[in-house]
Every structure is written in C-alpha cells, then in structure tokens.
Amino acid sequence: MKQLEVSIMGQSYILACPDGGEAVLTAAVRQVDREMCTIRDAGRVKARERIAVLAALNLAYSLIEHRTMDGHAAPAQITESAPVLAPSTPLITIDVDSLVRRIDAALGDQDHTST
C-alpha cells in the first residue's frame, strides 16, 4: 500500500493507495478538488465540511445519473439494501464505508464549526 500526498481545496492530505492505483486516485482527487472549489467559489457556502458534503452529493448524483442513463438502474431502484453502484469495470471500486471513514479521519482534527 502506497501513500500519496494530495491537495484538495488548498489543504494537504496523505491518502493510502493500493499499488497501481495512483492514477485513479489522482483523477478522483482532481475531480473532488474541482467540485469543492466550484462550490466554494460560488460564494454561498464557506464551511469546508459543508462544501465537502455538497461536493459528495453532487458527485454521487452525477454517478447515479450516469448509471441510470446507461440502463444499469432506475433511480427508484437505488436503495441502501440494493446497491446498484457496483463497478462496471475492474478499474473502479466504490467502498463508501471506507470513504466515509477516511473523510471522518481527515476532518477529525479540524474545527467543525460552520460559518
């Protein structure tokens, strides 16, 4: 397992990355950074935690919309008990619980007060 130092919205993070997964993780970081910076630059939301939640929702919405348009699932089929976001290629894996733990760990040392 490698470690990559990345920057998201101007803040550095050290993330664990499986060997050979650097390009995918780097692309994911760029996408998250772009989404968070877009929300921040719109000027209505200031708190980093809220920006992160909105970015996560926007990205999840886009992913679900993409999967729906590809005929993988109808929006009504998307429930907690029936995940439809299984990867369509072996290059993409989504482990939501792991992502939530990483976000919680990264935000754990920060002040969670909103502005």
N, CA, C and O atoms as a printed pandas DataFrame, in Angstrom:
     atom_number atom_name residue_name chain_id  residue_number  x_coord  y_coord  z_coord
0              1         N          MET        A               1    0.859   -1.172    0.000
1              2        CA          MET        A               1    0.000    0.000    0.000
2              3         C          MET        A               1    0.903    1.231    0.000
3              4         O          MET        A               1    1.776    1.375    0.856
4              5         N          LYS        A               2    0.683    2.105   -0.961
5              6        CA          LYS        A               2    1.459    3.340   -1.050
6              7         C          LYS        A               2    0.713    4.463   -0.348
7              8         O          LYS        A               2   -0.471    4.347   -0.033
8              9         N          GLN        A               3    1.430    5.543   -0.114
9             10        CA          GLN        A               3    0.805    6.752    0.411
10            11         C          GLN        A               3    1.055    7.880   -0.573
11            12         O          GLN        A               3    2.171    8.055   -1.063
12            13         N          LEU        A               4    0.014    8.640   -0.857
13            14        CA          LEU        A               4    0.113    9.783   -1.754
14            15         C          LEU        A               4   -0.242   11.036   -0.985
15            16         O          LEU        A               4   -1.214   11.056   -0.230
16            17         N          GLU        A               5    0.536   12.075   -1.172
17            18        CA          GLU        A               5    0.182   13.372   -0.601
18            19         C          GLU        A               5   -0.542   14.147   -1.689
19            20         O          GLU        A               5   -0.020   14.335   -2.788
20            21         N          VAL        A               6   -1.745   14.591   -1.369
21            22        CA          VAL        A               6   -2.579   15.305   -2.336
22            23         C          VAL        A               6   -3.071   16.600   -1.708
23            24         O          VAL        A               6   -2.976   16.801   -0.497
24            25         N          SER        A               7   -3.591   17.462   -2.548
25            26        CA          SER        A               7   -4.161   18.717   -2.065
26            27         C          SER        A               7   -5.584   18.839   -2.590
27            28         O          SER        A               7   -5.837   18.712   -3.788
28            29         N          ILE        A               8   -6.499   19.085   -1.672
29            30        CA          ILE        A               8   -7.899   19.297   -2.034
30            31         C          ILE        A               8   -8.322   20.625   -1.442
31            32         O          ILE        A               8   -8.279   20.819   -0.227
32            33         N          MET        A               9   -8.724   21.525   -2.295
33            34        CA          MET        A               9   -9.142   22.860   -1.906
34            35         C          MET        A               9   -8.086   23.530   -1.018
35            36         O          MET        A               9   -8.403   24.175   -0.019
36            37         N          GLY        A              10   -6.822   23.354   -1.417
37            38        CA          GLY        A              10   -5.730   24.016   -0.733
38            39         C          GLY        A              10   -5.237   23.355    0.534
39            40         O          GLY        A              10   -4.322   23.875    1.174
40            41         N          GLN        A              11   -5.807   22.231    0.919
41            42        CA          GLN        A              11   -5.373   21.536    2.127
42            43         C          GLN        A              11   -4.741   20.203    1.742
43            44         O          GLN        A              11   -5.268   19.473    0.902
44            45         N          SER        A              12   -3.612   19.898    2.362
45            46        CA          SER        A              12   -2.892   18.658    2.057
46            47         C          SER        A              12   -3.458   17.486    2.846
47            48         O          SER        A              12   -3.850   17.619    4.005
48            49         N          TYR        A              13   -3.490   16.343    2.187
49            50        CA          TYR        A              13   -3.923   15.092    2.802
50            51         C          TYR        A              13   -2.941   14.007    2.384
51            52         O          TYR        A              13   -2.413   14.040    1.272
52            53         N          ILE        A              14   -2.699   13.059    3.258
53            54        CA          ILE        A              14   -1.924   11.877    2.909
54            55         C          ILE        A              14   -2.912   10.723    2.859
55            56         O          ILE        A              14   -3.552   10.389    3.856
56            57         N          LEU        A              15   -3.027   10.119    1.680
57            58        CA          LEU        A              15   -4.007    9.064    1.462
58            59         C          LEU        A              15   -3.314    7.749    1.158
59            60         O          LEU        A              15   -2.300    7.719    0.461
60            61         N          ALA        A              16   -3.858    6.671    1.676
61            62        CA          ALA        A              16   -3.367    5.339    1.338
62            63         C          ALA        A              16   -3.893    4.971   -0.040
63            64         O          ALA        A              16   -5.028    5.289   -0.395
64            65         N          CYS        A              17   -3.055    4.303   -0.800
65            66        CA          CYS        A              17   -3.418    3.964   -2.170
66            67         C          CYS        A              17   -2.852    2.585   -2.502
67            68         O          CYS        A              17   -1.675    2.328   -2.251
68            69         N          PRO        A              18   -3.669    1.698   -3.059
69            70        CA          PRO        A              18   -3.133    0.388   -3.442
70            71         C          PRO        A              18   -2.109    0.546   -4.561
71            72         O          PRO        A              18   -2.206    1.462   -5.378
72            73         N          ASP        A              19   -1.139   -0.342   -4.591
73            74        CA          ASP        A              19   -0.141   -0.306   -5.654
74            75         C          ASP        A              19   -0.835   -0.355   -7.011
75            76         O          ASP        A              19   -1.722   -1.178   -7.238
76            77         N          GLY        A              20   -0.427    0.523   -7.894
77            78        CA          GLY        A              20   -1.021    0.586   -9.225
78            79         C          GLY        A              20   -2.272    1.444   -9.300
79            80         O          GLY        A              20   -2.811    1.647  -10.388
80            81         N          GLY        A              21   -2.747    1.952   -8.171
81            82        CA          GLY        A              21   -3.975    2.743   -8.166
82            83         C          GLY        A              21   -3.745    4.237   -8.138
83            84         O          GLY        A              21   -4.687    5.007   -7.951
84            85         N          GLU        A              22   -2.501    4.658   -8.322
85            86        CA          GLU        A              22   -2.155    6.073   -8.205
86            87         C          GLU        A              22   -2.903    6.949   -9.205
87            88         O          GLU        A              22   -3.393    8.020   -8.848
88            89         N          ALA        A              23   -2.993    6.503  -10.446
89            90        CA          ALA        A              23   -3.640    7.314  -11.486
90            91         C          ALA        A              23   -5.125    7.499  -11.192
91            92         O          ALA        A              23   -5.668    8.589  -11.372
92            93         N          VAL        A              24   -5.776    6.435  -10.742
93            94        CA          VAL        A              24   -7.207    6.519  -10.439
94            95         C          VAL        A              24   -7.438    7.427   -9.239
95            96         O          VAL        A              24   -8.348    8.256   -9.249
96            97         N          LEU        A              25   -6.611    7.272   -8.198
97            98        CA          LEU        A              25   -6.760    8.123   -7.018
98            99         C          LEU        A              25   -6.485    9.581   -7.362
99           100         O          LEU        A              25   -7.198   10.472   -6.901
100          101         N          THR        A              26   -5.463    9.830   -8.163
101          102        CA          THR        A              26   -5.142   11.199   -8.569
102          103         C          THR        A              26   -6.293   11.809   -9.360
103          104         O          THR        A              26   -6.620   12.980   -9.168
104          105         N          ALA        A              27   -6.905   11.037  -10.241
105          106        CA          ALA        A              27   -8.054   11.532  -11.006
106          107         C          ALA        A              27   -9.225   11.825  -10.076
107          108         O          ALA        A              27   -9.923   12.823  -10.256
108          109         N          ALA        A              28   -9.447   10.966   -9.084
109          110        CA          ALA        A              28  -10.530   11.191   -8.123
110          111         C          ALA        A              28  -10.276   12.454   -7.312
111          112         O          ALA        A              28  -11.194   13.237   -7.069
112          113         N          VAL        A              29   -9.028   12.651   -6.893
113          114        CA          VAL        A              29   -8.672   13.856   -6.133
114          115         C          VAL        A              29   -8.926   15.100   -6.972
115          116         O          VAL        A              29   -9.480   16.081   -6.476
116          117         N          ARG        A              30   -8.524   15.068   -8.242
117          118        CA          ARG        A              30   -8.759   16.228   -9.122
118          119         C          ARG        A              30  -10.248   16.531   -9.249
119          120         O          ARG        A              30  -10.657   17.692   -9.229
120          121         N          GLN        A              31  -11.051   15.483   -9.380
121          122        CA          GLN        A              31  -12.490   15.674   -9.528
122          123         C          GLN        A              31  -13.100   16.251   -8.250
123          124         O          GLN        A              31  -13.917   17.169   -8.317
124          125         N          VAL        A              32  -12.716   15.724   -7.098
125          126        CA          VAL        A              32  -13.226   16.234   -5.823
126          127         C          VAL        A              32  -12.769   17.671   -5.608
127          128         O          VAL        A              32  -13.559   18.518   -5.191
128          129         N          ASP        A              33  -11.500   17.951   -5.888
129          130        CA          ASP        A              33  -10.970   19.306   -5.736
130          131         C          ASP        A              33  -11.728   20.287   -6.628
131          132         O          ASP        A              33  -12.115   21.368   -6.184
132          133         N          ARG        A              34  -11.934   19.909   -7.871
133          134        CA          ARG        A              34  -12.654   20.776   -8.813
134          135         C          ARG        A              34  -14.073   21.056   -8.314
135          136         O          ARG        A              34  -14.540   22.195   -8.360
136          137         N          GLU        A              35  -14.752   20.016   -7.841
137          138        CA          GLU        A              35  -16.130   20.167   -7.359
138          139         C          GLU        A              35  -16.180   21.056   -6.119
139          140         O          GLU        A              35  -17.030   21.942   -6.019
140          141         N          MET        A              36  -15.268   20.818   -5.175
141          142        CA          MET        A              36  -15.260   21.614   -3.943
142          143         C          MET        A              36  -14.905   23.070   -4.228
143          144         O          MET        A              36  -15.508   23.976   -3.653
144          145         N          CYS        A              37  -13.940   23.305   -5.102
145          146        CA          CYS        A              37  -13.552   24.683   -5.436
146          147         C          CYS        A              37  -14.683   25.414   -6.153
147          148         O          CYS        A              37  -14.879   26.610   -5.940
148          149         N          THR        A              38  -15.420   24.711   -6.991
149          150        CA          THR        A              38  -16.562   25.319   -7.681
150          151         C          THR        A              38  -17.608   25.774   -6.673
151          152         O          THR        A              38  -18.145   26.877   -6.783
152          153         N          ILE        A              39  -17.898   24.925   -5.690
153          154        CA          ILE        A              39  -18.881   25.275   -4.657
154          155         C          ILE        A              39  -18.372   26.446   -3.822
155          156         O          ILE        A              39  -19.115   27.393   -3.563
156          157         N          ARG        A              40  -17.116   26.387   -3.402
157          158        CA          ARG        A              40  -16.525   27.471   -2.605
158          159         C          ARG        A              40  -16.541   28.786   -3.388
159          160         O          ARG        A              40  -16.892   29.830   -2.840
160          161         N          ASP        A              41  -16.165   28.736   -4.652
161          162        CA          ASP        A              41  -16.071   29.943   -5.464
162          163         C          ASP        A              41  -17.432   30.560   -5.771
163          164         O          ASP        A              41  -17.520   31.744   -6.098
164          165         N          ALA        A              42  -18.497   29.758   -5.668
165          166        CA          ALA        A              42  -19.845   30.303   -5.858
166          167         C          ALA        A              42  -20.192   31.260   -4.726
167          168         O          ALA        A              42  -21.065   32.114   -4.879
168          169         N          GLY        A              43  -19.510   31.121   -3.587
169          170        CA          GLY        A              43  -19.598   32.091   -2.511
170          171         C          GLY        A              43  -20.700   31.937   -1.496
171          172         O          GLY        A              43  -20.746   32.703   -0.534
172          173         N          ARG        A              44  -21.583   30.990   -1.664
173          174        CA          ARG        A              44  -22.703   30.869   -0.725
174          175         C          ARG        A              44  -22.374   29.994    0.476
175          176         O          ARG        A              44  -22.980   30.153    1.535
176          177         N          VAL        A              45  -21.432   29.079    0.331
177          178        CA          VAL        A              45  -21.078   28.167    1.412
178          179         C          VAL        A              45  -19.616   28.399    1.757
179          180         O          VAL        A              45  -18.757   28.415    0.875
180          181         N          LYS        A              46  -19.338   28.579    3.042
181          182        CA          LYS        A              46  -17.970   28.872    3.479
182          183         C          LYS        A              46  -17.327   27.715    4.237
183          184         O          LYS        A              46  -16.121   27.502    4.114
184          185         N          ALA        A              47  -18.097   26.969    5.012
185          186        CA          ALA        A              47  -17.547   25.913    5.856
186          187         C          ALA        A              47  -17.059   24.743    5.003
187          188         O          ALA        A              47  -17.795   24.214    4.169
188          189         N          ARG        A              48  -15.815   24.354    5.226
189          190        CA          ARG        A              48  -15.191   23.271    4.456
190          191         C          ARG        A              48  -16.010   21.978    4.546
191          192         O          ARG        A              48  -16.181   21.276    3.549
192          193         N          GLU        A              49  -16.506   21.674    5.731
193          194        CA          GLU        A              49  -17.274   20.441    5.914
194          195         C          GLU        A              49  -18.551   20.451    5.062
195          196         O          GLU        A              49  -18.892   19.442    4.446
196          197         N          ARG        A              50  -19.240   21.565    5.028
197          198        CA          ARG        A              50  -20.459   21.663    4.212
198          199         C          ARG        A              50  -20.132   21.592    2.728
199          200         O          ARG        A              50  -20.859   20.974    1.950
200          201         N          ILE        A              51  -19.035   22.228    2.345
201          202        CA          ILE        A              51  -18.602   22.164    0.948
202          203         C          ILE        A              51  -18.321   20.712    0.572
203          204         O          ILE        A              51  -18.695   20.266   -0.513
204          205         N          ALA        A              52  -17.657   19.968    1.474
205          206        CA          ALA        A              52  -17.343   18.562    1.210
206          207         C          ALA        A              52  -18.613   17.729    1.050
207          208         O          ALA        A              52  -18.696   16.881    0.161
208          209         N          VAL        A              53  -19.596   17.972    1.906
209          210        CA          VAL        A              53  -20.858   17.225    1.814
210          211         C          VAL        A              53  -21.572   17.543    0.506
211          212         O          VAL        A              53  -22.053   16.635   -0.172
212          213         N          LEU        A              54  -21.645   18.818    0.145
213          214        CA          LEU        A              54  -22.296   19.195   -1.113
214          215         C          LEU        A              54  -21.561   18.609   -2.313
215          216         O          LEU        A              54  -22.191   18.148   -3.265
216          217         N          ALA        A              55  -20.244   18.626   -2.271
217          218        CA          ALA        A              55  -19.458   18.042   -3.361
218          219         C          ALA        A              55  -19.723   16.541   -3.462
219          220         O          ALA        A              55  -19.890   16.011   -4.561
220          221         N          ALA        A              56  -19.761   15.856   -2.312
221          222        CA          ALA        A              56  -20.042   14.418   -2.312
222          223         C          ALA        A              56  -21.419   14.133   -2.901
223          224         O          ALA        A              56  -21.585   13.197   -3.684
224          225         N          LEU        A              57  -22.399   14.937   -2.524
225          226        CA          LEU        A              57  -23.748   14.752   -3.072
226          227         C          LEU        A              57  -23.783   15.005   -4.575
227          228         O          LEU        A              57  -24.415   14.255   -5.320
228          229         N          ASN        A              58  -23.107   16.056   -5.020
229          230        CA          ASN        A              58  -23.065   16.351   -6.455
230          231         C          ASN        A              58  -22.404   15.220   -7.234
231          232         O          ASN        A              58  -22.895   14.819   -8.289
232          233         N          LEU        A              59  -21.298   14.709   -6.719
233          234        CA          LEU        A              59  -20.594   13.628   -7.405
234          235         C          LEU        A              59  -21.409   12.337   -7.393
235          236         O          LEU        A              59  -21.456   11.623   -8.394
236          237         N          ALA        A              60  -22.051   12.037   -6.261
237          238        CA          ALA        A              60  -22.900   10.844   -6.188
238          239         C          ALA        A              60  -24.086   10.969   -7.142
239          240         O          ALA        A              60  -24.448   10.004   -7.815
240          241         N          TYR        A              61  -24.684   12.147   -7.198
241          242        CA          TYR        A              61  -25.797   12.385   -8.115
242          243         C          TYR        A              61  -25.350   12.142   -9.555
243          244         O          TYR        A              61  -26.038   11.471  -10.324
244          245         N          SER        A              62  -24.192   12.694   -9.909
245          246        CA          SER        A              62  -23.675   12.520  -11.271
246          247         C          SER        A              62  -23.416   11.053  -11.582
247          248         O          SER        A              62  -23.714   10.584  -12.681
248          249         N          LEU        A              63  -22.862   10.329  -10.614
249          250        CA          LEU        A              63  -22.588    8.912  -10.813
250          251         C          LEU        A              63  -23.879    8.124  -10.998
251          252         O          LEU        A              63  -23.984    7.297  -11.904
252          253         N          ILE        A              64  -24.857    8.381  -10.140
253          254        CA          ILE        A              64  -26.142    7.680  -10.248
254          255         C          ILE        A              64  -26.835    8.041  -11.553
255          256         O          ILE        A              64  -27.393    7.172  -12.224
256          257         N          GLU        A              65  -26.802    9.308  -11.913
257          258        CA          GLU        A              65  -27.408    9.746  -13.174
258          259         C          GLU        A              65  -26.739    9.043  -14.355
259          260         O          GLU        A              65  -27.419    8.596  -15.279
260          261         N          HIS        A              66  -25.424    8.947  -14.326
261          262        CA          HIS        A              66  -24.685    8.271  -15.391
262          263         C          HIS        A              66  -25.068    6.798  -15.466
263          264         O          HIS        A              66  -25.294    6.262  -16.551
264          265         N          ARG        A              67  -25.140    6.144  -14.303
265          266        CA          ARG        A              67  -25.503    4.727  -14.279
266          267         C          ARG        A              67  -26.936    4.519  -14.778
267          268         O          ARG        A              67  -27.223    3.536  -15.462
268          269         N          THR        A              68  -27.826    5.442  -14.436
269          270        CA          THR        A              68  -29.213    5.347  -14.880
270          271         C          THR        A              68  -29.300    5.510  -16.390
271          272         O          THR        A              68  -30.024    4.770  -17.055
272          273         N          MET        A              69  -28.565    6.476  -16.934
273          274        CA          MET        A              69  -28.591    6.714  -18.381
274          275         C          MET        A              69  -28.006    5.531  -19.145
275          276         O          MET        A              69  -28.386    5.287  -20.290
276          277         N          ASP        A              70  -27.088    4.796  -18.528
277          278        CA          ASP        A              70  -26.501    3.622  -19.169
278          279         C          ASP        A              70  -27.410    2.400  -19.067
279          280         O          ASP        A              70  -27.072    1.328  -19.569
280          281         N          GLY        A              71  -28.561    2.562  -18.418
281          282        CA          GLY        A              71  -29.504    1.464  -18.309
282          283         C          GLY        A              71  -29.199    0.479  -17.199
283          284         O          GLY        A              71  -29.772   -0.610  -17.169
284          285         N          HIS        A              72  -28.308    0.836  -16.282
285          286        CA          HIS        A              72  -27.966   -0.076  -15.198
286          287         C          HIS        A              72  -29.028   -0.107  -14.107
287          288         O          HIS        A              72  -29.212   -1.135  -13.455
288          289         N          ALA        A              73  -29.726    0.998  -13.899
289          290        CA          ALA        A              73  -30.731    1.029  -12.840
290          291         C          ALA        A              73  -31.605    2.255  -13.008
291          292         O          ALA        A              73  -31.176    3.281  -13.538
292          293         N          ALA        A              74  -32.822    2.130  -12.552
293          294        CA          ALA        A              74  -33.706    3.290  -12.481
294          295         C          ALA        A              74  -33.490    3.940  -11.127
295          296         O          ALA        A              74  -33.151    3.250  -10.165
296          297         N          PRO        A              75  -33.679    5.264  -11.024
297          298        CA          PRO        A              75  -33.462    5.929   -9.735
298          299         C          PRO        A              75  -34.235    5.299   -8.585
299          300         O          PRO        A              75  -33.734    5.262   -7.462
300          301         N          ALA        A              76  -35.441    4.803   -8.836
301          302        CA          ALA        A              76  -36.250    4.209   -7.773
302          303         C          ALA        A              76  -35.632    2.920   -7.239
303          304         O          ALA        A              76  -35.957    2.493   -6.131
304          305         N          GLN        A              77  -34.747    2.297   -8.013
305          306        CA          GLN        A              77  -34.119    1.052   -7.578
306          307         C          GLN        A              77  -32.956    1.295   -6.632
307          308         O          GLN        A              77  -32.445    0.346   -6.037
308          309         N          ILE        A              78  -32.528    2.528   -6.479
309          310        CA          ILE        A              78  -31.349    2.820   -5.677
310          311         C          ILE        A              78  -31.750    2.926   -4.214
311          312         O          ILE        A              78  -32.367    3.907   -3.798
312          313         N          THR        A              79  -31.397    1.915   -3.446
313          314        CA          THR        A              79  -31.680    1.893   -2.013
314          315         C          THR        A              79  -30.449    1.397   -1.281
315          316         O          THR        A              79  -29.512    0.879   -1.889
316          317         N          GLU        A              80  -30.464    1.564    0.042
317          318        CA          GLU        A              80  -29.338    1.080    0.840
318          319         C          GLU        A              80  -29.222   -0.439    0.774
319          320         O          GLU        A              80  -28.116   -0.979    0.797
320          321         N          SER        A              81  -30.345   -1.121    0.691
321          322        CA          SER        A              81  -30.296   -2.581    0.713
322          323         C          SER        A              81  -29.997   -3.187   -0.651
323          324         O          SER        A              81  -29.696   -4.377   -0.741
324          325         N          ALA        A              82  -30.075   -2.399   -1.701
325          326        CA          ALA        A              82  -29.822   -2.920   -3.042
326          327         C          ALA        A              82  -28.879   -1.990   -3.792
327          328         O          ALA        A              82  -29.312   -1.224   -4.653
328          329         N          PRO        A              83  -27.584   -2.054   -3.467
329          330        CA          PRO        A              83  -26.656   -1.148   -4.132
330          331         C          PRO        A              83  -26.570   -1.430   -5.625
331          332         O          PRO        A              83  -26.446   -2.582   -6.039
332          333         N          VAL        A              84  -26.637   -0.380   -6.429
333          334        CA          VAL        A              84  -26.537   -0.529   -7.879
334          335         C          VAL        A              84  -25.276    0.127   -8.405
335          336         O          VAL        A              84  -25.061    0.188   -9.615
336          337         N          LEU        A              85  -24.448    0.614   -7.505
337          338        CA          LEU        A              85  -23.243    1.306   -7.934
338          339         C          LEU        A              85  -22.046    0.369   -8.012
339          340         O          LEU        A              85  -20.898    0.799   -7.894
340          341         N          ALA        A              86  -22.323   -0.911   -8.211
341          342        CA          ALA        A              86  -21.220   -1.846   -8.377
342          343         C          ALA        A              86  -20.429   -1.453   -9.611
343          344         O          ALA        A              86  -21.012   -1.032  -10.610
344          345         N          PRO        A              87  -19.119   -1.583   -9.556
345          346        CA          PRO        A              87  -18.301   -1.142  -10.678
346          347         C          PRO        A              87  -18.593   -1.944  -11.930
347          348         O          PRO        A              87  -18.821   -3.152  -11.869
348          349         N          SER        A              88  -18.585   -1.263  -13.066
349          350        CA          SER        A              88  -18.812   -1.943  -14.331
350          351         C          SER        A              88  -17.496   -2.415  -14.930
351          352         O          SER        A              88  -17.489   -3.231  -15.852
352          353         N          THR        A              89  -16.379   -1.904  -14.409
353          354        CA          THR        A              89  -15.067   -2.361  -14.854
354          355         C          THR        A              89  -14.227   -2.650  -13.621
355          356         O          THR        A              89  -14.485   -2.091  -12.555
356          357         N          PRO        A              90  -13.232   -3.509  -13.747
357          358        CA          PRO        A              90  -12.404   -3.822  -12.587
358          359         C          PRO        A              90  -11.535   -2.657  -12.129
359          360         O          PRO        A              90  -10.954   -2.726  -11.046
360          361         N          LEU        A              91  -11.427   -1.595  -12.914
361          362        CA          LEU        A              91  -10.602   -0.455  -12.535
362          363         C          LEU        A              91  -11.272    0.426  -11.496
363          364         O          LEU        A              91  -10.598    1.198  -10.814
364          365         N          ILE        A              92  -12.590    0.321  -11.363
365          366        CA          ILE        A              92  -13.327    1.203  -10.466
366          367         C          ILE        A              92  -13.924    0.377   -9.339
367          368         O          ILE        A              92  -14.653   -0.584   -9.584
368          369         N          THR        A              93  -13.615    0.754   -8.102
369          370        CA          THR        A              93  -14.259    0.128   -6.956
370          371         C          THR        A              93  -14.747    1.230   -6.038
371          372         O          THR        A              93  -14.056    2.222   -5.806
372          373         N          ILE        A              94  -15.937    1.043   -5.527
373          374        CA          ILE        A              94  -16.520    2.035   -4.638
374          375         C          ILE        A              94  -16.762    1.372   -3.295
375          376         O          ILE        A              94  -17.558    0.439   -3.191
376          377         N          ASP        A              95  -16.085    1.846   -2.278
377          378        CA          ASP        A              95  -16.267    1.363   -0.918
378          379         C          ASP        A              95  -16.676    2.573   -0.089
379          380         O          ASP        A              95  -15.831    3.266    0.478
380          381         N          VAL        A              96  -17.974    2.817   -0.024
381          382        CA          VAL        A              96  -18.493    4.017    0.622
382          383         C          VAL        A              96  -18.102    4.065    2.090
383          384         O          VAL        A              96  -17.718    5.123    2.588
384          385         N          ASP        A              97  -18.191    2.942    2.791
385          386        CA          ASP        A              97  -17.829    2.935    4.211
386          387         C          ASP        A              97  -16.378    3.357    4.409
387          388         O          ASP        A              97  -16.070    4.123    5.322
388          389         N          SER        A              98  -15.495    2.863    3.562
389          390        CA          SER        A              98  -14.084    3.235    3.657
390          391         C          SER        A              98  -13.894    4.719    3.375
391          392         O          SER        A              98  -13.117    5.387    4.057
392          393         N          LEU        A              99  -14.601    5.242    2.370
393          394        CA          LEU        A              99  -14.501    6.668    2.058
394          395         C          LEU        A              99  -15.003    7.525    3.213
395          396         O          LEU        A              99  -14.400    8.547    3.539
396          397         N          VAL        A             100  -16.098    7.114    3.829
397          398        CA          VAL        A             100  -16.636    7.871    4.962
398          399         C          VAL        A             100  -15.644    7.858    6.118
399          400         O          VAL        A             100  -15.432    8.886    6.761
400          401         N          ARG        A             101  -15.029    6.701    6.391
401          402        CA          ARG        A             101  -14.024    6.623    7.460
402          403         C          ARG        A             101  -12.840    7.530    7.161
403          404         O          ARG        A             101  -12.326    8.193    8.062
404          405         N          ARG        A             102  -12.399    7.567    5.901
405          406        CA          ARG        A             102  -11.276    8.438    5.531
406          407         C          ARG        A             102  -11.634    9.909    5.710
407          408         O          ARG        A             102  -10.837   10.692    6.226
408          409         N          ILE        A             103  -12.829   10.274    5.284
409          410        CA          ILE        A             103  -13.262   11.669    5.429
410          411         C          ILE        A             103  -13.368   12.029    6.902
411          412         O          ILE        A             103  -12.913   13.095    7.319
412          413         N          ASP        A             104  -13.973   11.135    7.699
413          414        CA          ASP        A             104  -14.081   11.391    9.139
414          415         C          ASP        A             104  -12.706   11.536    9.775
415          416         O          ASP        A             104  -12.497   12.418   10.608
416          417         N          ALA        A             105  -11.772   10.683    9.389
417          418        CA          ALA        A             105  -10.421   10.754    9.952
418          419         C          ALA        A             105   -9.736   12.055    9.551
419          420         O          ALA        A             105   -9.063   12.687   10.366
420          421         N          ALA        A             106   -9.910   12.454    8.289
421          422        CA          ALA        A             106   -9.274   13.685    7.821
422          423         C          ALA        A             106   -9.883   14.913    8.482
423          424         O          ALA        A             106   -9.174   15.875    8.780
424          425         N          LEU        A             107  -11.186   14.887    8.711
425          426        CA          LEU        A             107  -11.855   16.031    9.319
426          427         C          LEU        A             107  -11.802   15.985   10.842
427          428         O          LEU        A             107  -12.137   16.969   11.501
428          429         N          GLY        A             108  -11.386   14.860   11.405
429          430        CA          GLY        A             108  -11.383   14.687   12.850
430          431         C          GLY        A             108  -10.546   15.692   13.600
431          432         O          GLY        A             108  -10.883   16.057   14.726
432          433         N          ASP        A             109   -9.458   16.149   13.001
433          434        CA          ASP        A             109   -8.568   17.094   13.674
434          435         C          ASP        A             109   -8.944   18.538   13.409
435          436         O          ASP        A             109   -8.251   19.445   13.869
436          437         N          GLN        A             110  -10.015   18.771   12.686
437          438        CA          GLN        A             110  -10.388   20.129   12.318
438          439         C          GLN        A             110  -11.563   20.607   13.144
439          440         O          GLN        A             110  -12.314   19.811   13.706
440          441         N          ASP        A             111  -11.707   21.900   13.208
441          442        CA          ASP        A             111  -12.848   22.522   13.868
442          443         C          ASP        A             111  -14.058   22.344   12.970
443          444         O          ASP        A             111  -14.003   22.703   11.794
444          445         N          HIS        A             112  -15.149   21.800   13.492
445          446        CA          HIS        A             112  -16.340   21.531   12.689
446          447         C          HIS        A             112  -17.378   22.637   12.767
447          448         O          HIS        A             112  -18.530   22.415   12.394
448          449         N          THR        A             113  -17.011   23.816   13.239
449          450        CA          THR        A             113  -17.990   24.894   13.300
450          451         C          THR        A             113  -18.231   25.428   11.910
451          452         O          THR        A             113  -17.299   25.556   11.116
452          453         N          SER        A             114  -19.470   25.737   11.615
453          454        CA          SER        A             114  -19.794   26.264   10.290
454          455         C          SER        A             114  -19.832   27.777   10.334
455          456         O          SER        A             114  -20.083   28.394   11.370
456          457         N          THR        A             115  -19.573   28.353    9.165
457          458        CA          THR        A             115  -19.539   29.809    9.069
458          459         C          THR        A             115  -20.792   30.334    8.428
459          460         O          THR        A             115  -20.940   31.545    8.264
